[in-house]
Amino acid sequence: MEALLLSLREEAVLQALTEKVLKSSEIEGEVLDREQVRSSVARRLGMEISGLVEGDRDVEGVVEMMLDAIQNYGRPLTAQCLLDWHAALFPTGRSGMNPDYGGCLAG
């Protein structure tokens, strides 16, 4: 029974975090693939679930940033933290065809 409850609890956490990432992205006008987000969250939380799919770069970056924000909500929000989130969201240093200056006012 304890194992079943743990499994249900993990599934509830996975579902809640998946929804949080999807809804937060939708606010910004980004529609992410649900299965990619779910798989990325599960991998990052060390959950062993069936049917994991590979997430693209955008999904992985958003999930990384969101989980860091959720899991470390009590720590101070520093410039380094913002730059780390920015790097997760824009790992190539570009936003589409435009250079992304990550925390700079240049451009």
N, C-alpha and C positions, 0 to 999 in steps of 0.2 A: 504494500500500500504506500509506503514511504517513497519508493522508487517511482510509482505512478504519480504521486503528488509532485515530486521533483520534476518529472517529465512535463506535467501539465503547467507547472510554474514556468519552466524554461520556455515552453511554447507560448505562454502568455507574454513573457518578456520579449521574445522574438517578434511576436505579432505587434506589440505596442511600439517597439523601436522601429520596426519596418514602416508602420503607419506614420510615425513621427517624421521619419526621413522623407517619405513620399509627400506628405502634406506640406512640410516646410519647403520642399523643392517646388511644389505646385504654386505656393505663394509667390515665388520668384519667377514663375512662368516656365519652369523646367518640369517636364513629365518624364520620370524615370521608370524603367522596367521593374515591376514589382518583384519578379523572381530574382533578378540580379541584386536588388537591394536586400531581399530576404537572405539570399545566399551570402552576401558580403557581411551582413550583420552577424549571421550564424558563425561564419569563419572567424571573425574578429573576437567573438565571445567564446570561441573554442567549443561550440556546440557541434555534435556529430548528428547530422540529419541527412536524410536521403534526398536526392534530387538537386544537389547543389549545382548551380550554373556559374560560369565565369562572368564577372562584372566588368563592364568597360571602365576606362580611366575616369570618366565623369562620375559614375556610380561609386567607385572605390574612394575617390576624393571626398565626395559629399558624406559618405558613411563614416570615413575616418574622422572628418571634422565634427560631425554631429555626435558621434560616440564620445569623442574627447570632451566636447562641451557638456554632455549629459553626465558622464562619469566623473568629471572634475569640476562640477559647478561651484564648489566651495572655494576654489583657488582664485587668487586675484587675476583679473583680466589684464595681461601685460601686452606691451607692444610685440614681444617675442611670440606670445601665444597667437596674436592676430596674424603675424607674419607666417607662423607655422600653418594656421588654418588656410591662409591665402595660398601657400605653396601646395597644400593638399588639393585645393580647388583648381589651381592653375599650375600644374606641375611642369608645363613646358615654358612658362613665363609669357604665354600669349593667351589672348582671349579671341578666338577665331583668327582673323588675319591681322589683328592689332596687337602690338606689344603691350604687355601688362607690367606696370612698373611697381607692383606690390608694395604699397605703403609709402610711395614717393608721390610728390606733387608734380613731378616732371611729366611731360608728355603732352 
